[in-house]
Amino acid sequence: MVKIYCEFIGVLMGKTGRWKSKIMIDEPVTVWTLIQRLLTDFKLEDNILMDRQSGSIGQNALVLVNGKEISVLEGLETRLKDDDLVTIIPVSHGG
């Protein structure tokens, strides 16, 4: 089991009811598997974290692993290890 710390920013704090959470997840764990777990555990709608059409996080949220945006790492396939901090910042769109 791997212990991952998640920080929820903005609207995600309200949706999850918390600012920070510790998630225990089986290895191997990637950002993608963590996101899938968060969608299930917190009953989040897909469109909060993901673009339903493309199946990617891209335009809906910024995801940081230990302060680095996942696009400069291995994207959704970025492997997570024990005690990593994943920060999820939803992108708000208005009109």
Residue pairs with C-beta under 8 A, 6 or more apart in sequence:
1 24
1 25
1 26
1 27
2 24
2 25
2 26
2 27
2 29
2 80
2 81
2 82
3 22
3 23
3 24
3 82
3 83
4 22
4 23
4 24
4 25
4 29
4 34
4 80
4 83
4 84
4 85
4 86
5 20
5 21
5 22
5 23
5 83
5 84
5 85
5 86
6 20
6 21
6 22
6 23
6 34
6 38
6 85
6 86
6 87
6 88
7 19
7 20
7 85
7 86
7 87
7 88
8 15
8 16
8 18
8 19
8 20
8 21
8 88
9 87
9 88
9 89
9 90
10 89
10 90
10 92
11 48
11 90
11 92
12 44
12 48
12 88
12 90
13 19
15 42
15 44
15 48
16 38
16 42
16 44
23 34
23 37
23 38
23 41
25 33
25 34
25 37
28 79
29 79
29 80
30 76
30 77
30 78
30 79
30 80
31 63
31 65
31 70
31 75
31 76
31 77
31 78
31 80
31 86
32 76
32 77
34 80
34 86
35 49
35 50
35 57
35 63
35 76
38 44
38 49
38 88
39 46
39 49
39 50
46 52
47 60
48 60
48 61
48 90
49 57
49 60
49 61
49 88
49 90
50 56
50 57
50 60
50 61
51 57
51 58
51 59
51 60
56 76
57 63
57 70
57 76
59 91
60 90
60 91
61 88
61 89
61 90
61 91
62 69
62 88
62 89
62 91
63 69
63 70
63 86
63 87
63 88
63 89
64 70
64 85
64 86
64 87
64 88
64 89
65 73
65 78
65 80
65 84
65 85
65 86
66 84
66 85
67 85
67 87
70 76
70 78
80 86
